C-alpha cells in the first residue's frame, strides 16, 4: 500500500512540473508602442511612471533600446533589469 502513496505523489509532482513548464509567459511589451495601461502592468511601473514613459517617448522620439527606458525620470536601471525579459524596443 505504500507504493500507491508514492505513485500518487510522483504523478502529482509530474503534473505540477509539466504545468509550470507550459505556463504562458507574459507578452512582450514594445515600449515604443505600448499605452499607459499596458506599461503600468510592468513590475515597479505604476500609472504615473507609465505616463512619464509615454510623455518621454512623445518628446524624444522612440527608444533605441530597452536600456534607454532608464532615461525617463523616476525609472532606474534596476527597474529596467527587472522587466527586461518582457520588454522590447522594436
Residue frames as a rotation matrix with the C-alpha (Angstrom) as fourth column:
UNK 1
0.561 0.828 0.000 0.00
0.828 -0.561 0.000 0.00
0.000 0.000 -1.000 0.00
UNK 2
0.231 -0.546 -0.806 2.93
0.284 -0.754 0.592 2.37
-0.931 -0.366 -0.019 0.50
UNK 3
-0.705 -0.535 0.465 3.69
0.559 -0.016 0.829 2.16
-0.436 0.845 0.310 -3.19
UNK 4
0.104 0.837 0.538 0.28
0.964 -0.217 0.152 3.60
0.244 0.503 -0.829 -4.05
UNK 5
0.777 0.154 -0.610 1.00
0.426 -0.843 0.330 6.72
-0.463 -0.516 -0.720 -1.99
UNK 6
-0.219 -0.937 -0.273 4.42
0.179 -0.314 0.932 7.12
-0.959 0.155 0.237 -3.57
UNK 7
-0.584 0.064 0.809 2.98
0.804 0.181 0.567 6.64
-0.110 0.981 -0.157 -7.03
UNK 8
0.520 0.845 0.124 0.25
0.848 -0.528 0.044 9.20
0.102 0.082 -0.991 -6.37
UNK 9
0.529 -0.415 -0.740 2.85
0.206 -0.784 0.586 11.68
-0.823 -0.462 -0.330 -5.11
UNK 10
-0.564 -0.800 0.206 5.00
0.352 -0.007 0.936 11.17
-0.747 0.600 0.286 -8.20
UNK 11
-0.225 0.579 0.784 2.03
0.961 0.001 0.275 11.66
0.159 0.815 -0.557 -10.52
UNK 12
0.775 0.527 -0.349 1.11
0.600 -0.787 0.144 14.86
-0.199 -0.321 -0.926 -8.70
UNK 13
0.169 -0.802 -0.572 4.66
0.105 -0.563 0.820 16.20
-0.980 -0.198 -0.011 -8.85
UNK 14
-0.670 -0.383 0.636 4.93
0.622 0.178 0.762 15.36
-0.405 0.907 0.119 -12.54
UNK 15
0.202 0.850 0.486 1.63
0.962 -0.266 0.066 17.10
0.185 0.454 -0.872 -13.23
UNK 16
0.777 0.049 -0.628 2.73
0.327 -0.883 0.336 20.21
-0.538 -0.466 -0.702 -11.39
UNK 17
-0.233 -0.955 -0.185 6.12
0.162 -0.226 0.960 20.28
-0.959 0.193 0.208 -13.10
UNK 18
-0.541 0.098 0.835 4.54
0.834 0.194 0.517 19.86
-0.112 0.976 -0.186 -16.52
UNK 19
0.558 0.826 0.076 2.03
0.829 -0.560 -0.001 22.63
0.041 0.063 -0.997 -15.81
UNK 20
0.545 -0.429 -0.720 4.76
0.114 -0.814 0.570 25.05
-0.831 -0.393 -0.395 -14.80
UNK 21
-0.517 -0.803 0.297 6.84
0.383 0.093 0.919 24.20
-0.766 0.588 0.260 -17.85
UNK 22
-0.518 0.391 0.761 3.91
0.827 0.003 0.562 25.03
0.218 0.920 -0.325 -20.14
UNK 23
0.231 0.587 -0.776 2.70
0.719 -0.640 -0.270 28.11
-0.655 -0.496 -0.570 -18.27
UNK 24
0.578 0.049 0.814 2.30
0.717 -0.508 -0.478 31.06
0.390 0.860 -0.329 -20.61
UNK 25
-0.496 -0.773 -0.396 4.95
0.846 -0.533 -0.019 33.70
-0.196 -0.344 0.918 -20.42
UNK 26
0.274 0.585 -0.763 3.73
0.337 -0.802 -0.494 37.28
-0.901 -0.122 -0.417 -20.18
UNK 27
0.721 0.070 0.689 3.52
0.692 -0.130 -0.710 39.00
0.040 0.989 -0.142 -23.55
UNK 28
-0.435 -0.898 -0.064 6.43
0.884 -0.439 0.159 41.15
-0.171 0.013 0.985 -24.65
UNK 29
0.650 0.616 -0.445 5.71
0.565 -0.783 -0.260 44.85
-0.509 -0.083 -0.857 -24.36
UNK 30
-0.082 -0.615 0.784 7.06
0.911 -0.366 -0.192 47.17
0.405 0.699 0.590 -27.02
UNK 31
-0.134 -0.025 -0.991 7.99
0.776 -0.625 -0.089 50.33
-0.617 -0.781 0.103 -25.14
UNK 32
-0.947 -0.227 -0.228 7.67
0.037 -0.780 0.625 52.36
-0.320 0.583 0.747 -28.35
UNK 33
-0.671 0.739 -0.054 4.05
-0.101 -0.018 0.995 51.38
0.734 0.673 0.087 -28.94
UNK 34
-0.438 0.512 -0.739 2.52
0.822 0.561 -0.098 50.45
0.365 -0.650 -0.667 -25.57
UNK 35
0.166 0.586 0.793 -0.13
-0.007 -0.804 0.595 52.63
0.986 -0.105 -0.130 -23.99
UNK 36
-0.305 -0.267 0.914 -0.22
-0.809 -0.433 -0.397 53.78
0.502 -0.861 -0.084 -20.37
UNK 37
0.592 0.634 0.498 -2.40
-0.802 0.527 0.282 50.88
-0.084 -0.566 0.820 -19.20
UNK 38
0.868 -0.312 -0.387 -0.07
0.123 0.890 -0.440 48.29
0.482 0.334 0.810 -20.71
UNK 39
-0.098 -0.967 0.235 3.09
-0.071 -0.229 -0.971 49.93
0.993 -0.112 -0.046 -19.38
UNK 40
-0.029 0.172 0.985 1.53
-0.935 -0.354 0.034 50.13
0.354 -0.919 0.171 -15.92
UNK 41
0.926 0.363 -0.105 1.47
-0.317 0.897 0.308 46.30
0.206 -0.252 0.945 -15.79
UNK 42
0.218 -0.931 -0.293 5.26
0.068 0.314 -0.947 46.22
0.973 0.187 0.132 -15.54
UNK 43
0.424 -0.172 -0.889 6.99
0.874 0.336 0.351 45.49
0.238 -0.926 0.293 -12.26
UNK 44
-0.296 -0.549 -0.782 7.64
0.797 -0.593 0.115 48.78
-0.526 -0.589 0.613 -10.44
UNK 45
-0.976 0.035 0.214 5.77
0.114 -0.754 0.647 50.89
0.184 0.656 0.732 -13.01
UNK 46
-0.334 0.904 -0.266 2.55
0.597 -0.016 -0.802 52.48
-0.729 -0.427 -0.535 -11.87
UNK 47
0.532 0.666 0.524 0.26
0.830 -0.287 -0.478 54.76
-0.168 0.689 -0.705 -13.81
UNK 48
0.864 -0.189 -0.467 2.30
-0.145 -0.981 0.129 57.92
-0.482 -0.044 -0.875 -13.21
UNK 49
-0.200 -0.978 0.053 5.56
-0.272 0.108 0.956 56.32
-0.941 0.177 -0.288 -14.37
UNK 50
-0.204 0.222 0.953 3.76
0.818 0.573 0.042 54.82
-0.537 0.789 -0.299 -17.35
UNK 51
0.848 0.529 0.031 2.51
0.481 -0.744 -0.464 58.31
-0.222 0.409 -0.885 -18.23
UNK 52
0.470 -0.768 -0.434 6.08
-0.431 -0.629 0.647 59.59
-0.770 -0.117 -0.627 -17.90
UNK 53
-0.402 -0.585 0.704 7.27
0.315 0.634 0.707 56.91
-0.860 0.506 -0.071 -20.36
UNK 54
0.238 0.590 0.772 4.65
0.949 0.028 -0.314 57.91
-0.207 0.807 -0.553 -22.93
UNK 55
0.940 0.087 -0.331 5.45
0.073 -0.996 -0.055 61.62
-0.334 0.027 -0.942 -22.44
UNK 56
0.066 -0.993 -0.099 9.19
-0.283 -0.114 0.952 60.99
-0.957 -0.035 -0.288 -22.80
UNK 57
-0.356 -0.130 0.925 8.58
0.680 0.643 0.352 58.98
-0.641 0.755 -0.141 -25.96
UNK 58
0.633 0.682 0.367 6.40
0.761 -0.457 -0.461 61.78
-0.147 0.570 -0.808 -27.40
UNK 59
0.873 -0.306 -0.381 9.03
-0.223 -0.943 0.247 64.43
-0.434 -0.131 -0.891 -26.66
UNK 60
0.041 -0.999 -0.021 12.17
-0.670 -0.042 0.741 62.50
-0.742 -0.016 -0.671 -27.60
UNK 61
0.077 0.041 -0.996 11.08
-0.919 0.391 -0.055 60.00
0.387 0.920 0.067 -30.20
UNK 62
0.842 0.343 -0.416 11.23
-0.231 0.926 0.297 56.23
0.487 -0.154 0.859 -30.00
UNK 63
0.547 -0.651 0.527 13.52
-0.548 0.198 0.813 54.42
-0.633 -0.733 -0.249 -27.61
UNK 64
0.175 -0.587 -0.790 16.55
-0.909 0.212 -0.358 52.96
0.378 0.781 -0.497 -29.38
UNK 65
-0.542 -0.335 -0.771 16.95
-0.014 0.921 -0.390 50.18
0.840 -0.201 -0.504 -26.81
UNK 66
0.470 0.704 -0.533 15.21
0.497 0.288 0.819 48.84
0.730 -0.649 -0.214 -23.73
UNK 67
-0.169 -0.652 -0.739 18.03
0.985 -0.096 -0.142 50.26
0.022 -0.752 0.658 -21.60
UNK 68
-0.782 -0.097 0.616 17.08
0.250 -0.954 0.166 53.78
0.571 0.284 0.770 -22.77
UNK 69
0.302 0.948 -0.102 13.97
0.413 -0.034 0.910 53.45
0.859 -0.317 -0.402 -20.63
UNK 70
0.145 -0.348 -0.926 16.22
0.986 -0.023 0.163 54.38
-0.078 -0.937 0.339 -17.69
UNK 71
-0.822 -0.421 0.383 16.45
0.485 -0.870 0.086 57.90
0.297 0.257 0.920 -19.19
UNK 72
0.077 0.928 0.365 12.87
0.186 -0.373 0.909 58.51
0.979 -0.002 -0.202 -18.08
UNK 73
-0.567 -0.274 0.777 12.75
-0.606 -0.500 -0.619 60.40
0.558 -0.822 0.118 -14.79
UNK 74
0.103 0.583 0.806 11.76
-0.972 0.232 -0.044 58.06
-0.213 -0.778 0.591 -11.96
UNK 75
0.986 0.165 -0.021 12.80
-0.164 0.951 -0.262 54.88
-0.023 0.262 0.965 -13.76
UNK 76
0.252 -0.955 0.157 16.15
-0.840 -0.135 0.525 53.43
-0.480 -0.264 -0.836 -12.87
UNK 77
-0.346 -0.525 -0.778 18.35
-0.840 0.542 0.008 50.74
0.418 0.656 -0.629 -14.33
UNK 78
-0.926 0.003 0.378 17.13
-0.230 0.789 -0.570 48.27
-0.299 -0.614 -0.730 -11.71
UNK 79
0.032 0.999 0.031 13.51
-0.373 0.041 -0.927 48.66
-0.927 0.018 0.373 -12.82
UNK 80
0.304 -0.002 -0.953 14.60
-0.952 0.031 -0.304 48.11
0.031 1.000 0.007 -16.41
UNK 81
-0.714 -0.664 -0.221 16.56
-0.641 0.747 -0.174 44.98
0.281 0.018 -0.960 -15.39
UNK 82
-0.664 0.510 0.547 13.57
-0.222 0.564 -0.796 43.53
-0.714 -0.649 -0.261 -13.50
UNK 83
0.391 0.919 -0.060 11.40
-0.236 0.037 -0.971 43.87
-0.890 0.393 0.231 -16.60
UNK 84
-0.354 -0.666 -0.657 13.98
-0.759 -0.205 0.617 43.23
-0.546 0.717 -0.433 -19.32
UNK 85
-0.905 -0.024 0.425 12.57
0.146 0.920 0.364 39.83
-0.400 0.391 -0.829 -20.27
UNK 86
-0.002 0.987 0.162 9.17
0.773 0.104 -0.626 41.41
-0.634 0.124 -0.763 -21.01
UNK 87
0.458 0.158 -0.875 10.38
-0.098 -0.969 -0.227 44.46
-0.884 0.189 -0.428 -22.94
UNK 88
-0.080 -0.527 0.846 11.34
0.954 0.205 0.217 45.26
-0.288 0.825 0.487 -26.50
UNK 89
-0.092 -0.012 -0.996 12.11
-0.030 -0.999 0.015 48.48
-0.995 0.032 0.092 -28.33
UNK 90
-0.910 -0.274 0.311 11.45
0.254 0.225 0.941 47.13
-0.328 0.935 -0.135 -31.83
